[in-house]
Amino acid sequence: MAFVASGVLAAGCTTAGGGLVTTSTLVPPGPHSPVVSLFAPAAGAGFGTAPALLTLAWSVSDPDGTPVICRIDADGNATIDFVISNCQIPGSRNVALPNAGSYRASLTADDGTQTPVTATTTLTVGAPGTTTPFSITVRPVTPLSTPLQAAFTKAAARWSSIVTRSLDSATIDLPAGYCVAGSAPLTGTLNNLVIDVHVAPIDGAGGILGQSGPCVLWSTDNLPRVGDIEFDSADVTNMIAAGTIDDAVLHEMAHVLGVGTLWNYTRSLLAGPASGGGSDPRYTGPRAVAEYSRLGGTSAVPVEGTGGPGTADAHWRESTFGTELMTGYITGHPNPLSPLTIASVADLGYHVDVTKSDLYTLPGPAALRAGPTPAAPPAPTMVLHGPKAAL
């Protein structure tokens, strides 16, 4: 049998009746159109109810090896939402769908030489039912200075605008001092978040600036209803003077919501955690992975693997993300709250508005900051602790 020289030949061999049988498949000579082998909601990014942040994933190839451009209409309104160069590299994008209904998303792959190929998928968003806005109540356990109280008020308002829906109602009956020594009792029905705040000595000036985490999770959604934040009394005045206190409070409040604290506690969102001996921990939640892809990253999101308990496995990697708010080190201002972090909040099960993020781009190679090394004093670090109870 003769084959055309410019064709692509795939062959496999099997034995039958003691002899060798060869089967061959001939791919006709090019050029060829792109091939879309996947265009669908990402695994683990369930539809849920409105407002929904859904993740579309794709896998595209070109038999001729020609670079492919993909144009995505994510909500079926005949307007292109994303243009992806070199989309033969597998990736994903998030789409915000505020209302219940079915949406016909489409991806058109174009290699510039042949007729573009279009694939479609349906996104279905359920009705939200009765909802109320999300809110955060801050309960000072120790007196807070005016600047520190203002920072907590500002951070609570910011996160309450990012999280767009209240939580399931939870019946709480906590005695005094349950989460923090000296805290008041807490009894009643909660569908939002209460945070006990205190200032106390931790390790002196520098080092650990603050620590935080959820205290009570509710069984229906495994999301916090009560948490606590502690700042080192030796560092608060310096943070206020340096202009970093607003970022520090916003950072710690994210940990109470579950960023870093719940990734591998009630969910399995970490691959190769440092606590298990891994040297390259990665966050795998689909919505944050999609935001990392949009920023120019590939695969899962790099997570901090150094710094010890409280820093490793609980923050974005400093050497990749620089000054992003949820890295484990704070050395100045500003520390932008990126769409990546907000998308990770959605991965936990909250309804979010990604547009409430700060402007953020990945730092270039020359601008990347290395994490602390044993040869140099570590930068001040945010340390957190895990949840204390799951109801």
Secondary structure, DSSP 8 states (H G I E B T S, - for coil): ----TTSEEEEEEEEETTEEEEEEEEE--S----EEEEEEE-TT----BSSEEEEEEEEEE-TT----EEEEESSSSSS--EEETTTTS-EEEEEEE-SSEEEEEEEEEE-SSS--EEEEEEEEEB---S-----EEEEESS---HHHHHHHHHHHHHHHHHB-S----EEEEE-TTSSSTT---EEEEESSEEEEEEEE-SSSSSSEEEEEEEEEEETTTTEEEEEEEEEETTTHHHHHHHT-HHHHHHHHHHHHHTTTTSTTTTS--EES-GGGT-SS-EE--HHHHHHHHHHT--SSEEB---SSTTTTTSSB-HHHHTT-TTBSB--SS-----HHHHHHHHHHT--B-GGGS-------GGG------TTS----EE-----SEE-
